[in-house]
Amino acid sequence: MKERIAQLVDEKIKYLNVYVSDVYITNEEGQKTFNIALDSSDYIDLNKVTEASKIINEILDKEKALPLDIDVLDIFSQEKGDGENER
């Protein structure tokens, strides 16, 4: 699953210096969430996550790459650091 999503989107989001680091499905309270974690060697701010999310959403819609039974798509960045040196 991760490989397919990364193959679809990594080239399109690389200018943001981010890539897909993990993809997994969770099920909480009957709601299935398709999770895409982004990572980078740099700090990933909210603007980068938002811009990457727009690109990823468009690609996944076009390619019909999400399972049909998914209720929520969650795209987020991996946490970095210890919280003391946050920007």
C-alpha positions as CSV (number, residue, x, y, z in Angstrom):
1,M,0.0,0.0,0.0
2,K,2.8,2.5,1.0
3,E,4.7,1.7,-2.2
4,R,1.7,2.4,-4.5
5,I,0.9,5.7,-2.8
6,A,4.5,6.8,-2.8
7,Q,4.9,5.8,-6.4
8,L,1.9,8.0,-7.3
9,V,2.7,11.1,-5.3
10,D,6.4,11.3,-4.3
11,E,7.6,12.8,-7.6
12,K,4.8,15.5,-7.5
13,I,5.6,16.6,-3.9
14,K,9.4,16.4,-4.0
15,Y,9.7,20.1,-4.7
16,L,8.3,20.6,-1.2
17,N,11.2,18.4,0.1
18,V,8.7,15.9,1.6
19,Y,8.0,12.2,0.8
20,V,5.5,9.5,1.9
21,S,7.0,7.7,4.9
22,D,4.1,5.5,5.9
23,V,0.6,4.6,4.8
24,Y,-1.9,2.7,7.0
25,I,-5.6,2.3,7.8
26,T,-7.1,2.8,11.2
27,N,-10.6,2.0,12.4
28,E,-11.8,4.0,15.4
29,E,-15.5,4.1,16.5
30,G,-16.5,2.5,13.2
31,Q,-14.8,5.2,11.1
32,K,-12.1,4.0,8.7
33,T,-9.2,6.4,8.2
34,F,-6.6,6.2,5.5
35,N,-3.5,7.7,7.0
36,I,-0.6,9.1,5.0
37,A,2.5,10.2,7.0
38,L,4.9,12.7,5.3
39,D,8.5,13.0,6.3
40,S,11.5,15.2,5.3
41,S,15.1,15.9,6.3
42,D,13.8,19.4,7.1
43,Y,11.2,20.8,9.4
44,I,7.7,20.3,7.8
45,D,5.5,23.3,8.6
46,L,1.7,23.4,8.2
47,N,1.9,25.2,4.9
48,K,3.9,22.3,3.4
49,V,1.4,19.8,4.8
50,T,-1.5,21.8,3.3
51,E,0.1,22.1,-0.1
52,A,1.2,18.5,-0.2
53,S,-2.4,17.4,0.9
54,K,-3.9,19.3,-2.0
55,I,-1.6,17.6,-4.5
56,I,-2.1,14.2,-2.9
57,N,-5.9,14.5,-2.8
58,E,-6.0,15.4,-6.5
59,I,-3.8,12.5,-7.5
60,L,-5.7,9.9,-5.3
61,D,-9.0,11.1,-6.7
62,K,-7.8,11.0,-10.3
63,E,-6.2,7.5,-9.8
64,K,-9.1,6.2,-7.7
65,A,-6.4,5.0,-5.3
66,L,-8.3,5.0,-2.1
67,P,-10.3,1.9,-1.0
68,L,-14.0,2.5,-1.4
69,D,-14.8,1.9,2.3
70,I,-12.6,4.7,3.6
71,D,-14.4,7.5,5.5
72,V,-11.5,9.9,6.2
73,L,-8.2,10.7,4.6
74,D,-5.6,12.0,7.1
75,I,-2.4,13.5,5.7
76,F,0.1,14.6,8.4
77,S,3.8,15.1,9.1
78,Q,6.0,12.9,11.2
79,E,7.1,14.5,14.5
80,K,10.6,15.7,14.7
81,G,12.8,16.5,17.7
82,D,12.0,16.5,21.4
83,G,9.6,19.5,21.5
84,E,12.2,21.8,23.1
85,N,13.5,23.3,19.8
86,E,10.2,23.6,18.0
87,R,9.8,26.6,15.7
